[in-house]
Amino acid sequence: MQNWVRTRYYAPALGWAVVILIGTLLPANALPPAPEWDFLTFDSLVHAIIFGTQLFLLLWALHKDPSVTLSSLTIFLAFLAVVSFGVGTEFLQGAMPFGRVTSPVDAISNAVGGVFGLAFWGLSRRF
């Protein structure tokens, strides 16, 4: 299969990665105010959903790509890639002069989102 045909499988995951980068690197004053919650912060939930979606889209692409065998190792490496991406965006936030800071809590929320993405992937494969 030609490489350009296979890239269509990865387009949603790559497009979502661009959305994540844009959203996480916007200046702080460009972001809408988040609602205050007592139990779980809205920001943590958003991070978990964003990165869980990222992992799900990447796993979907790997599953569709006929040149990839979706093994436990491949799934684990995809998880590590998404978590690394989440940690990397946190470091970028702190390095850029937009009023954002590196947040260990957000990095953990990104990783938790990866776990949710894995769980959702596992559930979706059963149906």
N, C-alpha and C positions, 0 to 999 in steps of 0.2 A: 504494500500500500504506500502511496506517495506521502511524503512528510506533510505537505500542505493540507492533505485530506485529514490526517490525524490531528492536526492542530485545532480543528473545529471542536474536538472533544475537550480540549484544554481552554478554549475561549471563555467559558463561564468562570472557571477558577481564576484565570489570569485577569479577566475583567473585574471580578470581585476583589482581587488583590489590589488593583488600581483604586477601586472605591475605598478600600481600607486605608491605603496610603494617603489618599486625599483627605479622608475624614479624620485620620489620626494626626495629620500634620497641619491641619488648619490652625490659624491663630486662635488662641483661647477666646478672644472676644467675638469671633465669628460663629461660635457654637451656641445653640439655644440653651437656656438654663434647664438643668435636669431637675425633675421632681425629687423631693426629699422623701425617702422611705425609711422606716425604722429598722426593719430586719435585714434587708438586702439593698445595697445602693443601686439605683437605676443605672449608673455608669458601669458597675460590675456586670449587671445583666446584659447590657448592650455589648460589652466586650465579649462575654461568653457566647452570645448569639452570633456576633460577627465572625468570630474565629471558628465556632462550630460549623457555621455555614461554609466557611473557607475549606475546612477539612472535608466536609461532605462533598463539595463540588470537586475537589481534587481526587477523592476516591472514586467518584462517578467517572471522571475523565480517565483515570487509570483502568477502571473496569471496562470502559468502552474501547480503549486503545488495544487493538489486537496484538500489538507487539509487546505488551506488558502482561506478565503473569501476576495476578493479584494474590500474592501470598501473605502470610502473617508478617513476614519481614518487610514486604513492600508497604503494607498498611502501617506498620510501626514507623518506617522511615518517612511516610507521608505525615504521620502525626508529629514526628520530630521536626519536620520541615515547617509545618504550620506553627508549632510552638516557638521555634526559632524565629520565624517571621514576626510573631507577636512580641517576643522579647526585643527583637531588632527595632520594631516600630517604637517601642518604649524608649530605647536609647536615642533614636532619632528625634523623638519629641524633646528630650532633654538637651540635645545638641543644637537644635535649631532655635533661632531667636524670635519665637512666636508666642512667648508667654506660656508655653506648655512645659511640663516637667516629666522626668522619668519616674514612673510609679511602679514599685514592686507589686502593689495590690492589683493594678491593671494587668501586669504580666502574669500573675497567678490566675486572674479571671480569664485571660486569653487561653491559658493552658486548660483551665476547667472547661472552657468552650470546646477545646479540642477533644476532651473526654466526652462531652455531650455529642459532638459530631461523630465520634466513634460509635457511641451507643445508638444514635439515630441511624447510622449506616448499617449497623448490625440488625436493627429492627426492620429497616427497609428491605434488607436482603431476604428476610423470612416471608415477605408477602409478594 
